[in-house]
């Protein structure tokens, strides 16, 4: 009896964790889907600032920019002012310049900017790592924040972000006339790395190297599905074997009440935590705050991040499991000491988790006056 009870508890935990893992995988996938910018030209922008270059010393790139590009982890040059923007994009140059105008660290709410940031970093990092020693045209990646380059936004008559500009060379074999910038159309082409890499390839005249990020979505989906399948096989196989030959209905009912309870609770937890809303709206997994720190909870009741769903879902799962433990597993203990200890432990877990849920609700609605422990 004790072994069956323990196996049931482990099944509950494993099933809940498996479904949450699948939830995380779909949220990561939703976070990668393209968002639509509220402005006329596009979308979501970059995160950190640094610049990429496989440029050699005689490429015409200012030495200070070359040094920053080589020391930057992503190869992106952080342009500190409008003068640096002019310096890297104007005058005679035999290199191509890719500039991202964004508002990640400018205290402006720009969801497209935050969404596109990791894509831009991946593109620049891929060029930095794969173009060393290449004879292809030099390419410099740079980034200008709105707070550092408001004059540039005004000069280009831009009232939105992000904006991705490609400046072709003005000298050398790859020169293109006046070297006027070519703007990437986020609304038409989207925010995904392959589309941006294709845009760069068309303008550079050669295949731009793009390294896809590690497929976390596939990995999480695989382990979540595998965990659920293994748990089901371990606990259902003996009962199905006993019911074999007694008809489909008998086999379907062979799974114990505990298994179906766990499945129902896991489904309820995932759905009530906002999974369906994120899937429909394509919500980002998280956002970067004004100071560059990640934000896991969106203020207000009309906004939500994928990370928020995962965290709240974990709270709901822990609340559900602690409640089931208090009402089912603890009363089944025959040892009074164990029973009393179980009441204390699971009561503390239940109240602490509920307090954390209150704290999250106050983040969504700062005027909410109630709390428990936190």
KABELPE-V538856 format. One record per pair of residues at least 6 apart in sequence whose C-alpha atoms are under 6 Angstrom apart, sorted by the first residue. I is the first residue (numbers start at 1). J is the second residue. D is the distance in Angstrom with one decimal. If there is no record, write none. Layout:
i=<I,I>
j=<J,J>
d=<D,D>
//
This chain:
i=<12,15,16,18,18,18,21,21,22,22,25,25,25,27,30,31,31,31,34,34,36,37,39,42,42,43,43,43,44,44,44,44,44,44,44,45,45,45,45,45,45,45,45,46,46,46,46,46,47,47,47,49,49,49,50,50,50,50,50,50,51,51,51,51,51,51,52,52,52,52,52,52,52,53,53,53,53,54,54,54,54,55,60,69,69,69,74,74,74,75,75,75,76,76,77,78,78,79,79,80,81,81,82,92,93,93,93,94,94,94,95,95,95,96,96,96,96,97,97,97,97,98,98,98,99,99,99,99,100,100,100,101,101,101,102,102,102,102,102,103,103,104,104,105,105,106,106,107,113,119,126,126,164,164,165,165,165,166,166,167,168,169,170,170,197,201,201,236,239,240,240,243,243,269,269,270,273,273,273,274,283,284,284,285,285,285,286,286,286,286,287,287,288,288,289,296,296,297,298,299,300,319,322,322,330,330,333,355,355,355,358,362>
j=<262,228,266,224,227,228,220,224,221,224,217,220,221,306,282,283,284,285,190,191,43,43,160,186,187,112,162,186,111,112,113,114,115,116,162,102,112,113,114,115,116,117,162,113,114,116,117,120,104,114,117,76,78,143,72,75,76,77,78,142,69,75,76,77,141,142,69,75,76,124,128,140,141,69,128,139,140,128,131,132,138,138,93,75,76,77,121,124,125,124,125,128,141,142,142,142,143,143,144,148,148,149,149,170,169,170,171,169,171,172,138,139,169,139,167,168,169,139,140,166,167,141,165,166,142,143,164,165,143,163,164,144,162,163,113,145,146,161,162,145,146,113,114,290,292,146,147,290,162,193,210,211,183,184,181,182,183,181,182,181,179,175,176,179,208,207,208,255,254,251,254,250,251,313,316,313,309,312,313,309,305,305,306,305,306,307,295,296,305,307,294,295,294,295,295,307,308,308,304,364,364,350,346,350,339,342,339,372,373,374,371,368>
d=<5.2,5.7,5.1,4.3,5.9,5.8,6.0,5.2,5.2,5.4,4.5,5.4,5.7,5.5,4.9,5.9,4.1,5.0,5.9,5.3,5.9,4.3,5.9,4.6,5.0,4.6,5.6,5.6,6.0,2.3,3.5,5.9,5.1,4.7,5.5,5.6,5.2,2.6,5.1,5.8,3.9,4.8,4.8,5.3,5.6,4.8,2.5,5.9,5.8,5.9,3.9,5.7,4.6,5.5,5.7,5.5,2.6,3.6,4.6,6.0,4.7,4.0,1.8,3.2,4.3,4.5,5.1,3.4,4.6,5.3,5.5,5.2,4.6,5.9,5.8,5.4,4.6,5.9,5.7,5.4,5.9,4.8,5.6,4.7,5.8,5.5,5.7,5.9,4.5,5.8,5.7,6.0,5.1,5.0,4.3,5.9,5.3,5.9,5.2,5.9,5.1,5.5,5.1,5.5,5.6,5.4,5.6,4.8,4.8,5.4,4.9,5.8,5.0,4.7,5.7,4.7,5.1,5.7,4.8,5.9,4.9,4.9,5.8,4.6,4.9,5.5,5.9,5.2,4.7,5.8,4.6,5.0,5.5,5.0,5.9,5.2,6.0,5.3,4.5,5.4,5.2,5.9,6.0,5.3,5.9,6.0,5.1,4.4,5.4,5.7,5.7,5.7,5.9,5.5,5.8,5.6,4.7,5.3,5.0,4.5,5.3,4.7,5.8,5.3,5.8,4.9,4.9,5.7,5.3,5.5,5.9,6.0,5.5,5.9,6.0,6.0,5.2,5.8,5.0,5.6,5.7,5.6,6.0,5.2,4.0,5.2,5.9,5.3,5.5,5.9,5.6,5.2,4.3,5.6,5.8,5.5,5.6,5.4,5.2,4.6,5.0,5.7,5.6,5.8,5.5,5.9,5.5,5.1,5.6,5.9,5.9,5.6>
//
